[in-house]
Amino acid sequence: MKSFGYFADAAVVGTCLLPQAALLETSLRNPELQRLAHALQTRQTKTLAAGIDGIMADLRDSIATQAGPLEGHSHAIVLLYENPRDPGADEAGCAWVQGAQAQRAGLLAAETAVVLAEYIRLLGYDARAHTGADADVDLNELAVAVGLATVEEGALHHPYIGTRFGLAAITTSFAVAPDQPLAPMAAQPKSAFGVKWRLGGATRRNAGNAVPFARRRFVDGAHPFETLKRVETPTTYIDAARVARVPKRADMFARAQFGDLGRAVQKGAAGGYYARKAAPSMAQRRALGAFVLLQDGVPAPERAVIAPREAADLVKATAYWLGCDAVGISACPDWTWYSHDARGDVINPPHDQAISNHH
């Protein structure tokens, strides 16, 4: 559980026996959940993703199931995600993310908690994710119980991160070895903040690089891309006039399912086996299936007027603030689009620009 949490960029992961004091008398429920449930129940997919029919059936069953009490939940796993520095009030590209630090960390923590809870259920145990927007437990209480934070001057405090973090948790019947709570900061040994912490020792993080983007603008990204040489056109030749647009049915994922690549490959594609044969991927796949229905939003009735340079800065700064490693903006010519979607409907390319990112 901890290894996957760290693999998914959690700053700290802790475990504990579920204390009764952490159970909320009144559960926190996200008011947007009903709108999301309606969308998942009524929208139709336009994809040839392997196993999507099973994913959609599972999602509809989940929506129809009411969350009950946490009976049988004996343990908790808590994920702490740290935030970078606060965006500057007048910093380029940061208008969209002002005052949203709590939501940022909460979102990232929620993503991992939901996947881990699903994975534990696939192992045959009961588990439920709790986030800053929807929870049956007090996340602050759990953070102290698992040893991720202490209460200092009335606020949750991590010894090395301070207060720049958000939380999510999983409660479960799956028995995990519990961690011990932290001693208060006043009782911590000075050696924990000594030379190794100040200069860097056996750990990747130290006092010099503890705060992400402390010395960089968000719009520039964490890596020094400004030092790289740029060219006007791609160095790989693309014969744009002769690039054939093919239907979605012709891509290799679809062809594998239809048997075009042979029986062995078709068997490996059935139900999305090629994706779910890895342990965490089986849990991630169900959540990703929901996003298939939610990725096509309806534009606002009135279009915002934003200068191209400012728009680019807003997109890049927001993406890097959310944790992307590389973000690029380019043209999106017609030849990059499929000719027909998964249902066979003709695609008339609606967008001429693209945002690409790497995480």
C-alpha positions as CSV (number, residue, x, y, z in Angstrom):
1,M,0.0,0.0,0.0
2,K,2.8,2.4,0.9
3,S,4.9,1.6,-2.1
4,F,2.0,2.3,-4.5
5,G,1.3,5.6,-2.6
6,Y,4.8,6.8,-3.1
7,F,4.9,5.5,-6.7
8,A,1.8,7.8,-7.2
9,D,3.7,10.8,-5.8
10,A,2.4,10.9,-2.2
11,A,4.8,12.7,0.1
12,V,4.0,10.5,3.1
13,V,1.8,7.4,3.6
14,G,0.8,6.1,7.0
15,T,-1.3,3.3,8.5
16,C,-3.1,2.8,11.7
17,L,-5.9,1.0,13.5
18,L,-9.1,2.9,12.8
19,P,-9.9,5.0,16.0
20,Q,-13.5,5.5,16.9
21,A,-12.8,9.2,17.5
22,A,-12.1,9.6,13.8
23,L,-15.7,8.6,12.7
24,L,-17.8,11.6,11.8
25,E,-21.3,11.9,13.3
26,T,-22.5,13.4,10.0
27,S,-20.7,12.3,6.9
28,L,-19.4,14.8,4.4
29,R,-21.0,14.4,1.0
30,N,-20.1,16.1,-2.2
31,P,-23.1,18.0,-3.6
32,E,-21.9,17.4,-7.1
33,L,-22.1,13.7,-6.8
34,Q,-25.7,13.4,-8.0
35,R,-24.9,15.3,-11.2
36,L,-22.0,13.0,-11.8
37,A,-24.1,9.9,-11.1
38,H,-26.7,11.1,-13.6
39,A,-24.1,11.6,-16.3
40,L,-22.6,8.1,-15.8
41,Q,-26.1,6.6,-15.9
42,T,-27.4,8.4,-19.0
43,R,-24.4,9.0,-21.3
44,Q,-23.4,6.6,-24.0
45,T,-19.7,5.8,-24.7
46,K,-18.1,6.4,-28.0
47,T,-15.1,4.2,-27.6
48,L,-13.7,0.8,-28.6
49,A,-11.7,0.4,-25.3
50,A,-11.5,-3.2,-24.4
51,G,-13.8,-4.3,-21.6
52,I,-15.7,-0.9,-21.5
53,D,-19.0,-2.7,-21.3
54,G,-18.0,-4.4,-18.1
55,I,-16.6,-1.1,-16.7
56,M,-19.9,0.7,-17.4
57,A,-21.9,-2.0,-15.8
58,D,-19.8,-1.9,-12.7
59,L,-20.0,1.9,-12.5
60,R,-23.8,1.8,-12.8
61,D,-24.0,-0.8,-10.0
62,S,-21.8,1.3,-7.8
63,I,-23.9,4.4,-8.3
64,A,-27.0,2.5,-7.4
65,T,-25.5,1.3,-4.2
66,Q,-25.9,3.5,-1.1
67,A,-22.9,4.0,1.1
68,G,-23.6,2.4,4.5
69,P,-21.8,2.5,7.8
70,L,-18.2,1.5,8.0
71,E,-19.0,-1.9,9.7
72,G,-16.0,-4.2,9.8
73,H,-13.5,-1.5,8.9
74,S,-10.6,-1.9,11.4
75,H,-7.7,-0.2,9.7
76,A,-6.9,3.1,7.9
77,I,-4.4,4.1,5.3
78,V,-3.7,7.9,5.0
79,L,-2.1,9.7,2.1
80,L,-0.5,13.1,2.5
81,Y,0.2,15.1,-0.7
82,E,2.3,18.2,-0.4
83,N,1.7,21.5,-2.3
84,P,4.4,23.7,-3.9
85,R,4.8,27.3,-2.8
86,D,1.7,29.6,-3.1
87,P,1.4,31.1,-6.6
88,G,2.4,34.8,-6.7
89,A,-0.5,37.3,-6.8
90,D,0.7,38.8,-10.1
91,E,2.7,35.8,-11.3
92,A,2.4,35.0,-15.0
93,G,-0.1,32.3,-15.8
94,C,-1.3,31.9,-12.2
95,A,-4.7,33.6,-12.3
96,W,-6.6,30.3,-12.6
97,V,-5.0,28.8,-9.5
98,Q,-5.1,31.5,-6.9
99,G,-6.4,30.3,-3.6
100,A,-6.8,26.7,-4.8
101,Q,-3.9,25.0,-2.9
102,A,-6.2,23.0,-0.6
103,Q,-8.2,21.7,-3.6
104,R,-5.0,20.8,-5.5
105,A,-3.6,18.6,-2.8
106,G,-7.0,17.2,-2.0
107,L,-7.5,16.2,-5.6
108,L,-4.2,14.5,-6.0
109,A,-4.6,12.6,-2.7
110,A,-8.2,11.6,-3.7
111,E,-7.0,10.1,-7.0
112,T,-4.6,7.7,-5.2
113,A,-7.0,6.9,-2.4
114,V,-9.8,5.9,-4.8
115,V,-7.5,3.6,-6.8
116,L,-6.1,1.9,-3.6
117,A,-9.6,1.4,-2.2
118,E,-10.6,-0.3,-5.5
119,Y,-7.5,-2.5,-5.4
120,I,-8.2,-3.6,-1.8
121,R,-11.8,-4.5,-2.9
122,L,-10.4,-6.5,-5.8
123,L,-8.4,-8.5,-3.2
124,G,-11.6,-9.4,-1.5
125,Y,-11.7,-7.0,1.4
126,D,-14.0,-4.1,2.1
127,A,-12.6,-0.6,1.6
128,R,-13.8,2.9,1.1
129,A,-11.9,6.1,0.1
130,H,-12.4,9.3,2.0
131,T,-11.5,12.7,0.5
132,G,-11.6,16.3,1.3
133,A,-14.9,16.5,-0.6
134,D,-16.6,13.3,0.5
135,A,-15.8,11.5,3.7
136,D,-17.1,9.4,6.7
137,V,-14.0,10.1,8.8
138,D,-12.1,13.0,10.1
139,L,-9.0,13.2,8.0
140,N,-7.1,15.4,10.4
141,E,-7.7,13.0,13.3
142,L,-6.4,10.1,11.1
143,A,-3.3,12.1,10.1
144,V,-2.3,12.4,13.7
145,A,-3.2,8.8,14.5
146,V,-1.0,7.4,11.7
147,G,2.0,9.6,12.5
148,L,1.9,11.9,9.4
149,A,1.4,15.1,11.4
150,T,1.2,16.7,14.9
151,V,-0.9,19.5,16.1
152,E,1.3,22.6,16.5
153,E,-0.2,25.9,17.6
154,G,-3.7,24.7,16.7
155,A,-2.9,23.5,13.2
156,L,-1.8,20.2,11.6
157,H,2.0,20.3,11.0
158,H,4.3,17.9,9.2
159,P,8.0,18.1,10.4
160,Y,9.4,18.7,7.0
161,I,6.5,20.0,4.9
162,G,4.9,22.3,7.5
163,T,1.2,23.0,6.6
164,R,1.6,22.8,2.8
165,F,-0.4,19.6,2.3
166,G,-3.8,17.9,1.8
167,L,-5.1,14.5,2.8
168,A,-7.1,11.5,1.8
169,A,-7.7,8.1,3.5
170,I,-8.9,4.6,3.0
171,T,-10.7,2.7,5.7
172,T,-10.7,-1.1,5.3
173,S,-11.1,-4.5,6.7
174,F,-7.7,-5.4,5.2
175,A,-5.2,-5.7,8.1
176,V,-2.1,-3.5,7.7
177,A,0.6,-3.1,10.2
178,P,0.0,0.2,12.1
179,D,2.5,3.0,12.4
180,Q,3.0,5.0,15.6
181,P,2.0,8.6,16.1
182,L,4.7,11.3,15.9
183,A,6.0,13.0,19.0
184,P,5.4,16.8,19.2
185,M,7.9,19.0,17.3
186,A,9.5,20.1,20.6
187,A,10.4,16.5,21.4
188,Q,11.9,15.7,18.0
189,P,15.7,15.2,18.0
190,K,17.8,18.0,16.6
191,S,19.7,15.5,14.4
192,A,16.5,15.1,12.3
193,F,17.0,18.6,11.1
194,G,20.8,18.6,11.1
195,V,23.5,18.6,8.4
196,K,22.0,15.8,6.3
197,W,18.7,17.7,6.2
198,R,20.3,21.0,5.4
199,L,22.8,19.7,2.8
200,G,21.2,16.5,1.6
201,G,22.3,13.0,2.6
202,A,20.6,9.7,1.9
203,T,17.3,11.3,1.0
204,R,16.4,13.0,-2.3
205,R,14.7,15.9,-0.5
206,N,16.5,18.3,1.8
207,A,16.2,21.8,3.1
208,G,17.5,23.3,-0.1
209,N,14.9,21.8,-2.4
210,A,12.1,21.1,0.1
211,V,9.6,23.5,-1.4
212,P,8.7,22.8,-5.1
213,F,9.1,25.8,-7.4
214,A,10.7,27.9,-4.7
215,R,13.1,29.3,-7.3
216,R,11.1,28.9,-10.5
217,R,8.0,30.4,-12.0
218,F,5.2,27.9,-12.5
219,V,4.8,28.9,-16.2
220,D,8.4,27.8,-16.9
221,G,8.1,24.3,-15.4
222,A,10.5,22.6,-13.0
223,H,13.0,21.7,-15.7
224,P,15.1,24.4,-17.5
225,F,13.4,24.1,-20.9
226,E,14.4,27.7,-21.7
227,T,18.0,26.5,-22.1
228,L,17.1,24.1,-25.0
229,K,17.4,25.0,-28.6
230,R,14.1,25.3,-30.6
231,V,13.4,25.0,-34.3
232,E,10.6,26.2,-36.5
233,T,9.4,22.8,-37.7
234,P,9.8,19.2,-36.4
235,T,13.1,17.6,-37.4
236,T,11.3,14.4,-38.4
237,Y,9.9,15.0,-41.9
238,I,6.0,14.7,-42.0
239,D,4.5,14.5,-45.5
240,A,1.4,16.3,-44.3
241,A,-0.4,16.4,-47.7
242,R,-0.3,12.6,-47.9
243,V,-0.9,11.5,-44.3
244,A,-4.0,9.3,-44.6
245,R,-6.8,9.8,-42.0
246,V,-8.0,6.4,-40.9
247,P,-11.1,5.3,-38.8
248,K,-10.8,4.6,-35.1
249,R,-11.7,1.0,-36.1
250,A,-8.3,0.7,-37.7
251,D,-6.1,1.4,-34.7
252,M,-4.3,-1.6,-33.2
253,F,-6.3,-1.7,-29.9
254,A,-9.6,-2.1,-32.0
255,R,-8.0,-4.5,-34.5
256,A,-6.8,-6.7,-31.6
257,Q,-10.3,-7.0,-30.2
258,F,-11.8,-7.8,-33.6
259,G,-9.3,-10.6,-34.2
260,D,-7.4,-8.9,-37.1
261,L,-4.0,-9.7,-35.3
262,G,-4.8,-13.3,-34.6
263,R,-6.5,-15.3,-31.9
264,A,-3.8,-15.1,-29.3
265,V,-3.7,-11.3,-29.4
266,Q,-7.5,-11.2,-29.4
267,K,-7.6,-13.3,-26.3
268,G,-5.1,-11.0,-24.6
269,A,-7.3,-8.0,-25.4
270,A,-10.6,-9.5,-24.2
271,G,-11.9,-7.5,-21.3
272,G,-8.9,-5.3,-21.4
273,Y,-6.6,-8.0,-20.1
274,Y,-3.5,-6.3,-21.4
275,A,-4.2,-3.4,-19.2
276,R,-5.5,-5.1,-16.0
277,K,-2.9,-7.9,-15.7
278,A,-0.8,-5.4,-13.7
279,A,-2.1,-5.3,-10.1
280,P,-2.7,-1.5,-9.7
281,S,-3.8,-1.2,-13.4
282,M,-6.8,-3.4,-12.7
283,A,-7.9,-0.9,-10.0
284,Q,-7.0,2.2,-12.1
285,R,-8.9,0.9,-15.2
286,R,-12.3,1.2,-13.6
287,A,-11.8,4.9,-12.6
288,L,-10.4,5.6,-16.1
289,G,-13.6,4.1,-17.6
290,A,-15.6,6.8,-15.9
291,F,-13.5,9.6,-17.4
292,V,-14.4,8.2,-20.9
293,L,-17.9,9.6,-20.3
294,L,-16.8,12.8,-18.7
295,Q,-14.1,14.1,-21.1
296,D,-16.4,15.9,-23.5
297,G,-17.7,18.9,-21.7
298,V,-20.2,21.5,-23.0
299,P,-18.6,24.9,-23.7
300,A,-19.8,27.9,-21.8
301,P,-22.4,30.0,-23.8
302,E,-20.1,33.0,-23.8
303,R,-16.5,32.6,-24.8
304,A,-13.8,34.3,-22.7
305,V,-11.5,36.8,-24.6
306,I,-7.9,36.0,-23.7
307,A,-4.8,37.0,-25.7
308,P,-2.9,34.0,-27.1
309,R,0.2,34.6,-25.0
310,E,-1.8,34.9,-21.8
311,A,-3.8,31.8,-22.7
312,A,-0.6,29.8,-23.2
313,D,0.8,31.0,-19.9
314,L,-2.4,30.1,-18.1
315,V,-2.4,26.6,-19.5
316,K,1.3,25.9,-18.8
317,A,1.3,27.4,-15.3
318,T,-1.8,25.5,-14.3
319,A,-0.5,22.2,-15.7
320,Y,2.9,22.6,-14.0
321,W,1.2,23.6,-10.7
322,L,-0.8,20.4,-10.9
323,G,2.4,18.3,-11.3
324,C,3.0,17.9,-15.0
325,D,6.7,17.5,-15.9
326,A,6.5,18.9,-19.5
327,V,3.8,20.8,-21.3
328,G,3.8,21.9,-24.9
329,I,1.3,23.7,-27.2
330,S,1.1,23.1,-30.9
331,A,-1.1,23.2,-34.0
332,C,-3.5,20.3,-34.4
333,P,-3.8,19.8,-38.1
334,D,-6.6,17.8,-39.7
335,W,-4.4,14.8,-40.5
336,T,-3.8,14.1,-36.8
337,W,-7.5,13.2,-36.4
338,Y,-9.2,9.9,-37.1
339,S,-11.6,10.0,-40.0
340,H,-14.4,8.2,-38.1
341,D,-15.1,7.6,-34.5
342,A,-15.8,4.2,-32.8
343,R,-19.4,4.3,-33.9
344,G,-18.5,4.9,-37.5
345,D,-19.6,8.6,-37.5
346,V,-17.5,11.0,-39.6
347,I,-15.2,13.2,-37.5
348,N,-15.0,16.8,-38.7
349,P,-11.9,18.1,-36.8
350,P,-13.3,20.6,-34.3
351,H,-10.0,21.9,-32.9
352,D,-7.0,23.3,-34.6
353,Q,-4.7,23.5,-31.5
354,A,-3.4,20.9,-29.1
355,I,-2.0,20.9,-25.6
356,S,0.3,18.0,-24.9
357,N,1.8,17.0,-21.5
358,H,4.1,14.5,-19.9
359,H,3.8,13.4,-16.3
